[in-house]
Amino acid sequence: MPQIYRELGKAIKRQRKIRKLTQETLADRVGITPQYLSRIERGVVRPTLDLIYEISRVLECSVYVLLPSSLEPQRGFLSEDISYRMNHCTEHQKMLLLSFASWVLSQ
């Protein structure tokens, strides 16, 4: 299988783990079997474009975060990950993170 499918699978797995989803949960939400999702994550099958978009929708990330073909969208991966995590923080946690970020930037 071409390298692009292995990279796609790694990106899907990374996004799934960031969101603390099991293969079973993600597969159920996407409408595929956990076994098929496992094969996608290992890069041994070629998922359809529709399925890739559905996975990105369920993972609440841009499809460009999953596709390794372009370097430009990949640069946004970190900011997208930070944004996702910030949206799931309490106000107190956000204030702590802002203070920490300000401290780091002042160094």
C-alpha positions in Angstrom: 0.0 0.0 0.0 1.4 3.5 -0.9 2.9 5.5 2.0 0.1 8.1 1.7 -2.4 5.6 3.2 -0.1 4.8 6.1 0.3 8.5 6.8 -3.5 9.0 6.6 -4.0 6.2 9.0 -1.5 7.6 11.4 -3.2 11.0 11.3 -6.6 9.5 11.9 -5.3 7.5 14.9 -3.5 10.6 16.3 -6.7 12.7 16.1 -8.8 9.8 17.6 -6.4 9.5 20.5 -6.3 13.2 21.1 -10.1 13.1 21.5 -9.8 10.0 23.7 -12.0 7.9 21.4 -11.7 4.2 21.0 -11.7 2.6 17.6 -15.1 1.2 18.5 -16.6 4.6 19.3 -15.2 6.3 16.2 -16.2 3.4 14.0 -19.7 3.5 15.3 -20.0 7.3 14.8 -18.7 7.0 11.3 -20.8 4.0 10.4 -18.0 1.4 9.8 -16.8 -1.6 11.7 -13.9 -1.3 14.2 -12.0 -3.8 12.2 -12.3 -1.6 9.1 -11.1 1.4 11.0 -8.2 -0.6 12.3 -7.2 -1.4 8.7 -7.5 2.3 7.8 -5.3 3.3 10.7 -2.7 0.7 9.7 -2.8 1.9 6.1 -3.8 -1.4 4.6 -7.0 -0.2 2.9 -7.9 2.7 0.7 -10.9 4.6 2.3 -13.1 6.5 0.0 -12.9 10.3 -0.1 -16.5 10.4 1.4 -15.3 8.3 4.3 -12.3 10.4 4.9 -14.5 13.5 5.1 -16.9 11.7 7.4 -14.1 10.7 9.7 -12.8 14.3 9.8 -16.4 15.6 10.5 -16.7 13.2 13.4 -13.2 14.0 14.7 -14.1 17.7 14.4 -10.9 18.5 12.4 -10.2 19.7 9.0 -9.7 17.0 6.4 -6.4 18.7 5.6 -5.1 17.6 9.1 -5.7 14.0 8.0 -4.3 14.2 4.5 -0.5 14.2 4.3 -0.3 15.5 0.7 0.1 19.2 1.5 2.6 20.8 3.9 0.7 24.1 4.3 -2.4 22.7 6.0 -0.2 20.5 8.2 1.3 23.6 9.7 -2.2 24.3 11.2 -2.3 21.0 12.9 -0.8 22.3 16.2 -3.1 25.3 16.3 -6.1 23.2 15.5 -5.2 20.7 18.2 -4.7 23.5 20.7 -8.0 25.1 19.7 -9.8 21.8 20.2 -8.3 21.3 23.6 -9.0 24.8 24.7 -12.7 24.4 23.8 -12.8 21.6 26.3 -11.2 23.5 29.2 -12.9 25.2 32.1 -12.5 29.0 32.4 -10.1 28.5 35.2 -7.9 26.1 33.1 -8.0 28.6 30.2 -6.7 31.4 32.5 -3.9 29.1 33.8 -2.9 28.2 30.2 -3.0 31.9 29.2 -0.7 32.8 32.1 1.6 29.9 31.3 1.8 30.9 27.6 2.5 34.5 28.5 5.3 33.4 30.8 6.8 31.1 28.1 6.7 33.9 25.5 8.4 36.3 27.9 11.4 34.0 28.3 
